[in-house]
Amino acid sequence: SHLNLSPGKVVLDATVGSGGHSEAILKRITPGGLLIGMDQDQEALKRAEERLAAAGSEFSLQHLNFRFLDQALSSLNIHEVDAVLLDVGVSSDQLDEPVRGFSFMKEGPLDMRMDKAQSQTAEHLIYGLSEEELAQVFSELGEERYARKIARRVVAERKARAIQTTLDLKQVIEAAVPSYYRFGRIHPATRVFQALRIAVNDELNALKEALPKAFRSLKSGGRLAVISFHSLEDRIVKHYFVKEKNEGTGKIITKKPVEAT
């Protein structure tokens, strides 16, 4: 509802994923509208294409990270859109595929790349970063309280044995933290896996780059909506929205973030 959709509008879903949001958008902007979908995950784009083809023909998909949304629009010779949607972070489809390495619930390679065309994986970070750098990643991107202990254990373990799978890393993390921490509400590997995923995909910098591009692409009265999952993303979005409001260029249309029930 906040995207203010109606037939004939041009909408950019810059994180199309498997096409759930895009399908709903497409139904509301046809006839006469156009949905532009982007994603850096080629497998997600294939799923989205099948889903959207059943919903309508007025869409265009591109394999690009959302930080390059200006390039996506330029390639279609589109200068302004009515709405932009960003749904940032990992998707349930990515988490559910063990071979992608995003989850510690099932065994898979330490990959975590959203775009398989890029070279750097989570395993590269586990072996390539110093103890200090690993601790910084776990602390800043995962907000992990035992970041230093976990980093120290990773460095010690990687000298003694291979850390190549999600379960290998999970075991290292469990061994590094106090026993009481292993049985809390959130598994101790959760924040470390989040931190590695964000680092591998440069997610926060991508979001910082994408927001002003998305805002500048809007027509007067256009809408920008961002779905965020954790506090790091949330902070970036809030600060950017407040900046545009304070400069008199934008208007925040919800008093506080809308949360799912």
RADA-V349184 format. One record per backbone hydrogen bond with DSSP energy under -0.5 kcal/mol. CO is the residue of the C=O (numbers start at 1). NH is the residue of the N-H. Records with the same first field share a line. If there is no record, write none. Layout:
BEGIN
CO: NH / NH
END
This chain:
BEGIN
1: 4
6: 9
9: 11 / 34
10: 82 / 83
11: 13 / 36
12: 14 / 85
13: 38
16: 19
19: 23
20: 24
21: 25
22: 26
23: 27
24: 28
25: 28 / 29
26: 30
29: 8 / 33
34: 11 / 36
35: 37 / 60
36: 13
37: 62
38: 16
39: 64
40: 42
41: 45
42: 46
43: 47
44: 48
45: 49
46: 50
47: 51
48: 52
49: 53
50: 54
51: 55
52: 55 / 56
57: 59
58: 35
60: 37
62: 39 / 64
65: 68
66: 69
68: 71 / 72
69: 73
70: 74
71: 75
72: 76
73: 76 / 78
74: 77
77: 79
81: 219
82: 223
83: 12
84: 225
85: 14
86: 88 / 227
91: 95
92: 96
93: 97
94: 97
96: 98
97: 100 / 101
98: 101
100: 112
108: 166
109: 111
110: 123
111: 122
114: 116
115: 118
121: 125
122: 126
123: 127
124: 128
125: 129
130: 134
131: 135
132: 136
133: 137
134: 138
135: 139
136: 140
137: 141 / 142
138: 142 / 144
139: 143
143: 145
144: 147
146: 150
147: 151
148: 152
149: 153
150: 154
151: 155
152: 156
153: 157
154: 158
155: 159
156: 160
157: 160 / 161
162: 164
164: 110
165: 169
166: 170
167: 171
168: 172
169: 173
170: 174
171: 175
172: 176
173: 176 / 177
178: 181 / 182
179: 182 / 183
180: 183
181: 184
187: 190
188: 192
189: 193
190: 194
191: 195
192: 196
193: 197
194: 198
195: 199
196: 200
197: 201
198: 202 / 203
199: 202
202: 206
203: 207
204: 208
205: 209
206: 210
207: 211
208: 212
209: 213
210: 214
211: 215
212: 216
213: 217
215: 218
217: 81
219: 222
223: 84
225: 86
226: 228
227: 88
230: 234
231: 235
232: 236
233: 237
234: 238
235: 239
236: 240
237: 241
238: 242
239: 243
240: 244
241: 245
242: 246
243: 247
244: 249 / 250
245: 248
251: 253
257: 259
END
